[in-house]
Amino acid sequence: MKNGWVDVAVGGGASAGGWTRASSTAAESNWPVDAARVTGPMTPIWAWFGYDEPNYTTAPNGKKLLSDIAALSPVPVYVRAHNLMTSGDGSYALKWGSTDMYSEDKDGKPVYNWTIIDQIFDTYIERKMKPLAQIGFMPRALSQRPDPYQHQWKPGTPYQDIMTGWATPPNDYDKWAELIYQWVKHSVARYGQKEVESWYWEVWNEPDGLYLIAPDTKREYFKMYDYAADAVKRALPTARMGGPHTAGAGRFMDEFLEHCLRG
């Protein structure tokens, strides 16, 4: 439209990571828009996408959608998916995904399997997309509460029912750190140092919300972050490590940043 109005719902709500949740007490507001007026260049800020179910990445429609998204952007698109470390056979399910990158043999020794995660990241790289690689969630063999492990969520089910064995801290921090180290090291070997240096790495999702089951989630998350960040940097000192994506930011994020600065 050349000249017009945009109706915007304005109201109180919580915001995190730049997203605003509107309240039910929203009021209408009218903003005039002149689409013919040029005020300067527009820097793309929308080249970041994410989803819960990573295994749809390699499905035919998943590949098509990613191709369409990549074609929309003049800059590389970053993709953030959950469940990149979750145990399972890679089957599709709502609010679920798995790569089975970690298991243990009968003697408790680690077994690494990069097959599914490689297929997912290959799909991104082939489209000149880049991972925002989320370090999560907890493999079954490292879960503090492995049973039940996979949830059976469906629309209408209470959301907290998805918080099963994948949502705990590791039962062995050294094994978990070594898994992360091996994953980053493998990524560098497969895609090249320069490529992996252009990715981002983060730990978990919304640890201040429901996604981390622990008596003291803040203390446990800070420990998880310390081990993970050290593992990533040992494998690739120039890696870009950051995060986390929080449910509400605020005090949790303030204390997390303080922890990173001063320990």
GIRAGI-V366522 format. One record per residue. N is the residue number from 1. SS is DSSP state (H for helix, E for strand, L for the rest). PHI is phi in degrees with one decimal (* if undefined). D_FIRST is the distance of its C-alpha to the first C-alpha in Angstrom with 2 decimals. Layout:
BEGIN
n: <N/N>
ss: <SS/SS>
phi: <PHI/PHI>
d_first: <D_FIRST/D_FIRST>
END
This chain:
BEGIN
n: <1/2/3/4/5/6/7/8/9/10/11/12/13/14/15/16/17/18/19/20/21/22/23/24/25/26/27/28/29/30/31/32/33/34/35/36/37/38/39/40/41/42/43/44/45/46/47/48/49/50/51/52/53/54/55/56/57/58/59/60/61/62/63/64/65/66/67/68/69/70/71/72/73/74/75/76/77/78/79/80/81/82/83/84/85/86/87/88/89/90/91/92/93/94/95/96/97/98/99/100/101/102/103/104/105/106/107/108/109/110/111/112/113/114/115/116/117/118/119/120/121/122/123/124/125/126/127/128/129/130/131/132/133/134/135/136/137/138/139/140/141/142/143/144/145/146/147/148/149/150/151/152/153/154/155/156/157/158/159/160/161/162/163/164/165/166/167/168/169/170/171/172/173/174/175/176/177/178/179/180/181/182/183/184/185/186/187/188/189/190/191/192/193/194/195/196/197/198/199/200/201/202/203/204/205/206/207/208/209/210/211/212/213/214/215/216/217/218/219/220/221/222/223/224/225/226/227/228/229/230/231/232/233/234/235/236/237/238/239/240/241/242/243/244/245/246/247/248/249/250/251/252/253/254/255/256/257/258/259/260/261/262/263>
ss: <L/L/E/E/E/E/E/E/E/E/L/L/L/L/E/E/L/L/E/E/L/L/L/L/L/L/E/E/E/E/E/E/E/E/L/L/L/L/L/L/L/L/L/L/L/L/L/E/E/E/E/L/L/H/H/H/H/H/L/H/H/H/H/H/H/H/H/H/H/H/H/H/L/L/L/L/L/E/E/E/E/L/L/L/L/L/L/L/L/L/L/L/E/L/L/E/L/L/L/L/L/E/E/E/L/L/L/L/L/E/E/E/L/L/H/H/H/H/H/H/H/H/H/H/H/H/L/L/L/E/E/E/E/E/E/L/L/L/L/H/H/H/E/L/L/L/L/L/L/L/L/L/L/L/L/L/L/L/H/H/H/H/L/L/H/H/H/E/L/E/L/L/H/H/H/H/H/H/H/H/H/H/H/H/H/H/H/H/H/H/H/L/H/H/H/H/H/L/L/E/E/E/E/L/L/L/L/L/L/L/L/L/E/L/L/L/H/H/H/H/H/H/H/H/H/H/H/H/H/H/H/H/H/H/H/L/L/L/L/L/E/E/L/L/L/L/L/L/L/H/H/H/H/H/H/H/H/H/H/H/H/H/L>
phi: <*/-78.9/-133.3/-178.1/-129.8/-116.5/-87.1/-123.8/-84.3/-119.3/-171.5/-69.3/179.4/-94.2/-121.6/-149.4/62.7/92.9/-98.8/-116.3/-100.2/-75.6/-89.0/-77.0/-102.9/-66.4/-117.1/-81.2/-143.0/-108.3/-118.0/-73.4/-129.3/-113.1/-70.8/-87.6/-88.3/-101.4/-110.5/151.3/-68.5/-106.8/-81.4/-61.5/-123.4/-104.6/-86.1/-135.2/-134.5/-155.1/-163.7/-78.6/-102.9/-66.3/-72.6/-69.4/-54.6/-95.1/-74.0/-52.9/-70.7/-64.4/-63.8/-63.7/-63.3/-63.6/-62.1/-64.3/-64.7/-61.0/-69.9/-75.9/-110.2/-79.5/-121.0/-57.3/-90.9/-98.4/-121.5/-118.3/-121.0/-78.8/63.8/-72.9/-115.7/-69.8/-80.2/151.4/-94.7/85.7/-72.2/-78.5/-165.8/-66.3/57.3/-147.6/-173.2/-160.9/-128.2/56.7/-71.0/-137.2/-149.8/-133.9/-81.1/-63.4/-96.7/80.7/-87.6/-62.2/-126.2/-100.0/-138.9/-98.2/-56.8/-73.1/-64.3/-64.4/-62.7/-67.1/-69.0/-57.5/-61.7/-66.2/-63.0/-60.3/-102.1/60.4/-91.1/-135.3/-77.4/-96.4/-76.8/-90.2/-82.7/170.6/-105.3/-77.3/-58.5/-57.5/-66.4/-108.5/-74.9/-75.3/-143.2/-69.8/-123.3/-71.8/-104.1/-86.4/-81.1/-123.4/-63.7/-148.8/-53.2/100.9/-77.3/-53.7/-61.9/-65.3/-66.8/-77.5/-81.5/-113.3/-61.8/-73.3/-99.3/-105.0/-66.2/-73.0/-83.0/-146.5/-65.6/-68.5/-65.9/-65.3/-63.8/-66.5/-60.0/-62.9/-56.9/-65.8/-65.2/-65.1/-59.9/-63.5/-61.2/-63.4/-65.5/-83.2/-109.0/96.0/-61.2/-60.1/-64.4/-67.4/-63.7/-88.8/-84.5/-120.1/-123.9/-145.3/-110.3/69.5/-139.8/43.2/-64.7/-86.9/-103.9/-95.0/-82.7/-132.7/-95.5/-162.3/-58.2/-129.7/-63.7/-64.0/-61.7/-67.8/-64.7/-59.1/-66.7/-59.5/-63.8/-60.1/-66.1/-67.8/-61.7/-62.9/-65.1/-61.5/-71.1/-67.1/-75.9/-149.5/-56.2/-93.4/-64.7/-96.2/-111.4/-157.6/96.2/-94.5/-78.6/-106.5/-79.9/-144.0/55.2/60.8/-62.2/-58.2/-67.1/-59.0/-72.0/-65.3/-63.0/-62.1/-61.7/-64.6/-76.0/-126.8/79.2>
d_first: <0.00/3.78/5.65/6.47/9.25/10.63/14.00/16.59/20.19/22.55/26.24/29.35/29.87/31.54/29.91/31.41/30.40/26.99/26.19/26.02/27.49/26.23/28.96/29.33/29.24/25.56/23.98/20.42/18.54/15.30/13.59/11.24/8.51/7.83/6.27/8.26/11.34/13.86/16.44/18.45/19.01/17.92/21.07/20.80/22.32/21.61/24.37/26.68/27.27/30.17/31.94/35.30/36.70/37.51/39.34/36.23/35.45/37.92/37.14/35.51/32.21/32.38/32.80/29.94/27.54/28.78/28.36/24.71/24.17/26.14/24.19/20.88/22.41/23.71/26.36/28.94/27.94/30.44/31.49/33.40/35.37/38.00/41.49/42.23/45.85/46.39/49.37/49.07/48.95/45.23/44.50/41.09/40.75/38.20/38.06/40.73/41.54/44.57/45.94/49.62/49.91/52.87/55.98/59.66/62.81/65.86/67.06/63.86/62.89/59.20/57.79/54.50/52.33/49.25/48.51/45.49/43.92/44.32/42.53/39.57/39.38/40.05/36.92/34.86/36.70/36.41/32.60/32.95/31.95/34.13/35.70/35.44/38.87/39.66/43.40/43.84/44.97/48.76/50.74/53.15/56.25/55.15/53.98/56.00/55.47/55.03/55.48/53.36/51.08/48.28/46.51/45.56/42.36/40.22/37.55/39.34/41.94/42.28/40.39/43.42/45.30/43.73/45.70/48.69/50.85/48.07/47.06/50.25/51.37/53.73/57.36/58.31/56.29/58.09/57.32/53.66/53.44/55.20/52.73/49.82/51.82/52.55/48.92/47.68/50.67/50.00/46.33/47.48/50.04/47.58/44.47/46.00/46.13/43.27/40.88/41.97/41.76/38.00/37.74/37.70/40.29/40.32/42.69/41.83/38.94/38.74/42.48/42.08/40.86/42.59/42.70/46.02/49.18/51.71/53.83/52.22/48.86/48.22/51.58/51.39/47.92/48.98/51.95/49.87/47.57/50.59/52.16/48.97/47.95/51.50/51.52/48.26/49.46/52.90/51.41/48.92/49.39/46.14/44.04/41.05/42.01/40.00/38.55/38.81/35.74/36.78/36.06/35.92/36.88/38.62/42.39/42.75/40.64/42.42/45.78/44.77/43.81/47.06/48.93/47.47/48.39/51.81/52.84>
END
